[in-house]
């Protein structure tokens, strides 16, 4: 299945964001294939490596003893040549509110193939925009991976919001014995919807306005949403987490408070995200679909149904096919339901 060779794999980072870099690092660690990425985040307002991306690069280098060129803030070109992945105790500090969950997702595939158990400690943001919050990792992503043979536990030790960061995530990861192919075609029986507002060092009225907006949009009765204070965080923050649980899958739509965004707009985005998911019959949400591609590719086969194919997902599939002898196929079954299947080419 692996396409490993000693020459540098050439990758353009222009059309992708940080996800393209993280996937390349994960795949390089697993396959041993070195790569050069140019024009990193080329279409972003601030191209090049930001602190969060740099933490991923340095973490990937540490677990494998990699040779790296271009690992600095603002760099638009990176050469990464990994060594063998080593199990161990690792401690990474992002130094900002950058996402701890994205750093963990970068390392997880590699440490699953290490020669022993690993414990990883990552300090930074646990709830921030444009990244899966801890609850998504814990309730949506990790349960699917466990069905695929993964033995790993992720724990939230301390909340961390933008901009202060200071949150803490820990993970205990055991080597995988055998991957099981993913087959996720139906949600299964409904186990109900749930909602939570995490609130830290801000006025209570903000959370109350969010809860009122969600209740109105989703037509939820009073008391359906839980208000939980996260005052262990270093700075102020707020996150709204709206979920739907089924026998085979869980989906969480989130909204993270940011400067300049009203409480109502944060809540509305999260509520409309969950409403869109519930209007479809597809089990895998848009964000989870993107995150399951790489683990599915490592099994050499599998199939799941999702709502839509994002640009992230398209670029991720193309990148994975550069590293592994696999081929993704996308079929539209009905309006709003697409099936992604994968076949080994080797």
N, C-alpha and C positions, 0 to 999 in steps of 0.2 A: 504493500500500500504506500510506503514512503518513497519519495523521489529524491532522496538525499544524494548530493554529490559535493565535491570539494570546491567547486567554483561558486562565486558569489551570485546569489539570486538577486536580480535587479528589480526593484519595486518603486513605482512612482506613488508618492503620497499626496499628490495634488488633489485628487478627487475625494480623498477620505479624510476623516478627522483622527482623533486619538484612537478610535476603535481599530482602525487599520494598523496602526503601530502596535497596539497591544496584541492583536491577533498574530501579527508577524513575529513578535517576541515569543508568544506561547508556542507557535508552530516550530520556530527555530529551536527552542529548548527541547521540544519533544522529538524532533527529527534529526537534530544535529546539523541542520542546513544553515550555513551562514548567509547573510543577506546585506544588501545596501539599499537603504530607502532614501530617495531624493525628494526634494520639494515637499517636505513634511508639513502637513496641514496647510498646503499652499493656497487654498481658497478661503482660509479663515481670515478675519480682520487682523489678527496677530499671528502670522504663520510661525512655524517652528515649535520646538519643544517648550512646554510650560512646566512648572514645577511638578505637577502631578504626573505628566508623561515622563519626566526625568527620573522620578522615583520608580516608575515601572521599569525603565531601562536599567537603572542601578540595581534594583531588586533582582531582575532577570540575570544580570551579570554576576551578582553575588551567589545565587544558588547554583551557578554553573561554571564559575571561574572564567567567564567569557572575556575575550579580547574585544574592546569597544573603542570606536573612534567617533567623535562628534557628540558625546554625552555632556551637553551643557545647555543652559537656558538660551532659547532663541535659535538653536541650531536647526537648520533645515535639511541637513544630511546626516545620516547615521550608518555606520558599518558595525555589524554585530556578528561575532563568530563565537558560538557557545562551546563550552566543554561539557563533560558529563554532568548531569544534574545530581546534586548531592542533597540527601536528606539532612535535616538538622533543625536547630532552633534559630529562628530569624527574627530580627527586630528592625522595622522600617518606620521612619518618621517623614511624612510628606512636608511638614513645616508650614502648612497652610490648611485651608478647608478643602483641599483637593480630595477626591473620593478614595476612601479606603477599600470600598467594595470592588472598584475597577482594578486596583493593584492586586487584590486577592484573586480576581478572575484571571489576571494575566499569569499568575504563578501556579494556580491550581492544577491545570493539565500537566505541567511539568512535574510537580511534586507528587502527583499520583503515579508517576512512572519512576520515582526515585527508589533507592535501595533500602529504605526504611521509613519509619514514621517521622513526620515533621510537625513542628509547632511554629506558627507564624503570628507575629504581633505587629499590627499596623496602626499608626497614629495619624490622624488627620480628620477629614470630614466623613461622617457616617450618613448624613442626610443633606444632600446638596443638589442643585439643579443639574440636569443632563447626565445623571448617573443613577443606577438602581440604589434605593435606600436599603438599609440593613434588612428591613422586614421583607422586601422583595427577594433578597438573597435567601433568607431563612425559610420563607413560606412558599415561594414560587420556584426558584431556581434549584436549590439544593434537593428538595424532595424528588424532582425529576431525575437528577443525577444519581441519587441513591437507588432508584429503580434501574439505573444503567450499571450498577455495580460499585458505585463510589461509596467509600466509607470516610466521611469527613464531617466535622461539626464546626459551625461558625457561631461565635458568641459576641454579643454587644456588651462591652465592659463599661463604656462611657459614651454618651451622645456628643456629637460634634457637628456644628452647623457652619455655613459660610457666614462670615469671613474668618472667624476666630479659629475654627478647627478644634484641635484638642480632643477629638473623639478617639475611641480605642476599640479596635476589632481584633479578636483573636481567632485562630483556626487550628484545629487538630486534624491532620491529614494522614491517612494510612495508604500505603501503596495499593493500587488496584490489582486484583488477582486476574480478573477477566472482565472486559467490557461486554455489556449486554446491549443489543441493538434496540434503539428507541422506536417504539410504535405508539403514537399518541394521536388517535383519530376521533375520539369522543370525550366529552367532558365527564360523563357519568352523572350519577344522581346529584342534584343540588343539595348542598349542606348549608346554604344560607349566605347572606351578605353581612358585611361588618364594616365598621369605620372607626378611625381614631385620629385625634388631633394631638400631636406632640407640641408642647408649648414651653418655651424657656425664656425667662427674663424679659417678658413683654406684657403689655396690658391684656387682661382677660377678655376685653371687648373684642380684640382681634379674633381670638378663637371662637367667640360666640357668633360673630358675624359670618365666619367661615361655616360653622355648623348650621346656621340658619340657611345659608345659600345652598349647601348640600341637601338639606332636608327638603327644600323647595324643588330643586332640580330632579332629585331621585324619588321624591314623594315618600321620604322616610318619616316614620313617626318620631316624635320627640323621645329622646333617650336611646335611640339606635346608635348614636355616635358617642364614643368615649373620649373624654378630655383627660390627657395624661401629662403631667408636668415633667419636663426633662431638665430640671435645674442642676443636674450634675455637669451640664455643658459649660464650657469656658466662656461662651458669649451668648448673646440673644439669638433665638431661632424659632422657627415654626415649620412643621411639616404636617400635611394632611394625607392620610393613607386610607383608601377606600377599596375594599376587596370583595371578591366573590369566591366561595369555596365549593368545589365539586369533588366527587369521589376520586377522579383521576388527575385533577389539576386545581391550582389556585391562581387567581389573577389579582394583582394590586395595582391600582391607578393612583399616582401620587402627585402632590403639588407642594412645592417648597417656597416659602416666603422669601421675597427678594426686595431690595430697596426699589421703590418706584412702582411696585405692583400692589394693588389693593387686595385686602383680604378676600373680597368677593371674586376677584379674577383668579386668584390662586385656587379657591374652592371650586369655581366653575370649571376650570380646566380639568381638575381631577375628577369631578362628577361626570362631565361629558365623556371623559375617557372610559370610565366604568360603564356608562350607559351604552356607548358604542360597542364595547365588548359583549355586554348582555344582549344586545340586539342581534348578534351573530351566533351561529352554532359552533364556530371553530374553537377548539380547546386552547390553543396557544396564542397569547397576545402578541402584539407587534414587537415589543421589546424583548420578550422572552424568546421569540423565534430567532432573533439575531444572536442571542447568547447560547442557544442550543446547537447552532450549526457546527461549531468546532468540536464539542464532545461527540456529536453524532458522527462527524467525519472520522474521528479516532476509532470508532467501532467498525468502520468500513461499510456501513449500510444503515437503513432506517427510514422512517417516514413519519411526518406529523402534519397536521392541518392548522392553518393560521388565518388571520383576518386579512392581512395585506402584506405586501413585500416592500419594505422601505429601501431607500437608497443605501443605507447602512448595510442592510441584508444583502443586496446585490453585490456591493463591493467586497463584502466579507466572503461570499461564496466564490467569487473570482480569485481572491487571495488564497483561500484554502486549497483550491484546485492547483495552484502553483506549487504548493508544498507537498501535497498528498495525491496519490494516484486514485482520485475519486471524482465523480461527476454528479453535480446536483441537477435535478429536474424539477420544474415548477409547472403545476397544472391547475387551471382554474376550474373548480368543480361547480360552483354556482356563484352568484354575485355575493362578494364579501367572504368567500371561503376559498383559500388556495391550499394546495397540497405540495409540500416540499419533500421529495424523496432523494435518496442518495445511494449510489451504487459504486462498488469498488471497480477500478479499472486495471488492477494488478492481479 
